Amino acid sequence: MGDRGGAGGSRRRRTGSRPSSQSGGGPAAAEEEVRAAAPGATGRPPTRTRAAAPTCHRLQDSLFSSDSGFNNYRGILNWCVVMLILSNARLFLENLIKYGILVDPIQVVSLFLKDPYSWPALCLVIGELGAKEALGTVLPPSQGALTEQAGLLLHVLNLATILCFPAAVALLLESITPVGSVLALMVYTILFLKLFSYRDVNLWCRERRARAKPGLTAPRLPVAPAGKKANGGTAQRMVSYPDNLTYRDLYYFLFAPTLCYELNFPRSPRIRKRFLLRRLLEMLFLTQLQVGLIQQWMVPTIQNSMKPFKDMDYSRIIERLLKLAVPNHLIWLIFFYWFFHSCMNAVAELMQFGDREFYRDWWNSESVTYFWQNWNIPVHKWCLRHFYKPMLRRGSSKWVARTGVFFASAFFHEYLVSIPLHMFRLWAFTGMMAQIPLAWIVSRFFQGNYGNAAVWLTLIIGQPVAVLMYVHDYYVLHYEAPVVGA
């Protein structure tokens, strides 16, 4: 009810009179409070001074202003996720109503095998495991029968065979499928990069031993027997050159989730079974999800894009391109997590490989260069260690070395696409080489968040352009050409 403070209130309490209900909480009551708080109003000095009118305003900026310093947009991020889910749910429902259920596991098997009794891609992959000849090319002259020059010649021939033999099989053998060819060529490409690094590192070790003074023993890393650590793990046994030249060391490197060889890799103390089980379940689930999205979402969109390309209807081509961009980008993101996180962590856990930096925060890229340096760390480390820095040491400029790295990457991209499709259109090669001027344009005209948006735009739009180019050319070459010839 009302405030009965002040002298008048004290008088009413002494006489027992009840205050009127209209005297509660208005401006009169506030003035009465101020008079009661004034010196001499009650005959006693006040214990504290109370503000006459409390302030509720201060100098401050709106939250969306850059000067406010506010950066907690978690709620807006959640809103974007909800809107994204609802939008894609509508598209998914529309797709089901229009096409029905298109997911077919049997069709997935046919992508890998034309003949159930002929498995050429698998035979190529198994044949890749016989990489024993690589060890003979890196043995020092004192331990092997080869000189340095002869070892280099055999090493070059071995690497050329690794690239040319599976390519010849993919081009000449009719029973191998394009998907099987891509997987086989990818395995051989990884083997090529690994053996290149293996020979380089052992060559550096031999050169360091050769620079040692005559009569002195070459420095060696301590070789300690394996022991028990305090946490129950096994202590790592350190080796030095040439004690590392064993088949066990070579095959550990071939299966390890890295492209750069070292004599002593960082090792984890034990295999975490729960962590490994989570990664394996992610691999299984995300594999099924990618296959389902490709069959249900991407394939119908690509098939419907052939007529606009044939008629050169540019407005319809752009519409199909934008329609394909969403599922293509979503599948690419799922593939990134599936391969670089789930698969590579599973392999690393099985092999107790300690360096798990397979990617960095490429999603925060404000330049194209930063993206290529951080989205695929194993390839970036290999290019930096065995291509970029050696070119700088030989006197090349940074621009020439960077261009050389993009040229090598463009070659392998085209190698993995054109040979399985049996056509050479250089779309992948052109797309990779176009990253050089694109990187300059983004760094020159876009900074901060605008640069990050430009990088995302190139990822979302650039990939479906290449996909449509190859699909269109493949369709014309394999489906329209026979009809015209008939």
Rosetta blueprint (number, residue, H / E / L):
1 M L
2 G L
3 D L
4 R L
5 G L
6 G L
7 A H
8 G H
9 G H
10 S H
11 R H
12 R H
13 R H
14 R H
15 T H
16 G L
17 S L
18 R L
19 P L
20 S L
21 S H
22 Q H
23 S H
24 G L
25 G L
26 G L
27 P H
28 A H
29 A H
30 A H
31 E H
32 E H
33 E H
34 V H
35 R H
36 A H
37 A H
38 A L
39 P L
40 G L
41 A L
42 T L
43 G L
44 R L
45 P L
46 P L
47 T L
48 R L
49 T L
50 R L
51 A L
52 A L
53 A L
54 P L
55 T L
56 C L
57 H L
58 R L
59 L L
60 Q L
61 D L
62 S L
63 L L
64 F L
65 S L
66 S H
67 D H
68 S H
69 G L
70 F L
71 N L
72 N L
73 Y L
74 R H
75 G H
76 I H
77 L H
78 N H
79 W H
80 C H
81 V H
82 V H
83 M H
84 L H
85 I H
86 L H
87 S H
88 N H
89 A H
90 R H
91 L H
92 F H
93 L H
94 E H
95 N H
96 L H
97 I H
98 K H
99 Y H
100 G L
101 I L
102 L L
103 V L
104 D L
105 P H
106 I H
107 Q H
108 V H
109 V H
110 S H
111 L H
112 F H
113 L L
114 K L
115 D L
116 P L
117 Y L
118 S L
119 W L
120 P H
121 A H
122 L H
123 C H
124 L H
125 V H
126 I H
127 G H
128 E H
129 L L
130 G L
131 A L
132 K L
133 E H
134 A H
135 L H
136 G H
137 T L
138 V L
139 L L
140 P L
141 P L
142 S L
143 Q L
144 G L
145 A L
146 L L
147 T L
148 E H
149 Q H
150 A H
151 G H
152 L H
153 L H
154 L H
155 H H
156 V H
157 L H
158 N H
159 L H
160 A H
161 T H
162 I H
163 L H
164 C H
165 F H
166 P H
167 A H
168 A H
169 V H
170 A H
171 L H
172 L H
173 L L
174 E L
175 S L
176 I L
177 T L
178 P H
179 V H
180 G H
181 S H
182 V H
183 L H
184 A H
185 L H
186 M H
187 V H
188 Y H
189 T H
190 I H
191 L H
192 F H
193 L H
194 K H
195 L H
196 F H
197 S H
198 Y H
199 R H
200 D H
201 V H
202 N H
203 L H
204 W H
205 C H
206 R H
207 E H
208 R H
209 R H
210 A H
211 R L
212 A L
213 K L
214 P L
215 G L
216 L L
217 T L
218 A L
219 P L
220 R L
221 L L
222 P L
223 V L
224 A L
225 P L
226 A L
227 G L
228 K E
229 K L
230 A L
231 N L
232 G L
233 G L
234 T E
235 A L
236 Q L
237 R L
238 M L
239 V L
240 S L
241 Y L
242 P L
243 D L
244 N L
245 L L
246 T L
247 Y H
248 R H
249 D H
250 L H
251 Y H
252 Y H
253 F H
254 L H
255 F H
256 A L
257 P L
258 T L
259 L L
260 C L
261 Y L
262 E L
263 L L
264 N L
265 F L
266 P L
267 R E
268 S L
269 P L
270 R L
271 I L
272 R L
273 K H
274 R H
275 F H
276 L H
277 L H
278 R H
279 R H
280 L H
281 L H
282 E H
283 M H
284 L H
285 F H
286 L H
287 T H
288 Q H
289 L H
290 Q H
291 V H
292 G H
293 L H
294 I H
295 Q H
296 Q H
297 W H
298 M H
299 V H
300 P H
301 T H
302 I H
303 Q H
304 N H
305 S L
306 M H
307 K H
308 P H
309 F H
310 K H
311 D H
312 M L
313 D L
314 Y H
315 S H
316 R H
317 I H
318 I H
319 E H
320 R H
321 L H
322 L H
323 K H
324 L H
325 A H
326 V H
327 P H
328 N H
329 H H
330 L H
331 I H
332 W H
333 L H
334 I H
335 F H
336 F H
337 Y H
338 W H
339 F H
340 F H
341 H H
342 S H
343 C H
344 M H
345 N H
346 A H
347 V H
348 A H
349 E H
350 L H
351 M L
352 Q L
353 F E
354 G L
355 D L
356 R L
357 E L
358 F L
359 Y L
360 R L
361 D L
362 W H
363 W H
364 N H
365 S L
366 E L
367 S L
368 V H
369 T H
370 Y H
371 F H
372 W H
373 Q H
374 N H
375 W L
376 N L
377 I H
378 P H
379 V H
380 H H
381 K H
382 W H
383 C H
384 L H
385 R H
386 H H
387 F H
388 Y H
389 K H
390 P H
391 M H
392 L H
393 R H
394 R L
395 G L
396 S L
397 S L
398 K H
399 W H
400 V H
401 A H
402 R H
403 T H
404 G H
405 V H
406 F H
407 F H
408 A H
409 S H
410 A H
411 F H
412 F H
413 H H
414 E H
415 Y H
416 L H
417 V H
418 S H
419 I H
420 P H
421 L H
422 H L
423 M L
424 F L
425 R L
426 L L
427 W H
428 A H
429 F H
430 T H
431 G H
432 M H
433 M H
434 A L
435 Q H
436 I H
437 P H
438 L H
439 A H
440 W H
441 I H
442 V H
443 S H
444 R H
445 F H
446 F L
447 Q L
448 G L
449 N H
450 Y H
451 G H
452 N H
453 A H
454 A H
455 V H
456 W H
457 L H
458 T H
459 L H
460 I H
461 I H
462 G H
463 Q H
464 P H
465 V H
466 A H
467 V H
468 L H
469 M H
470 Y H
471 V H
472 H H
473 D H
474 Y H
475 Y H
476 V H
477 L H
478 H H
479 Y H
480 E H
481 A H
482 P H
483 V H
484 V H
485 G H
486 A L
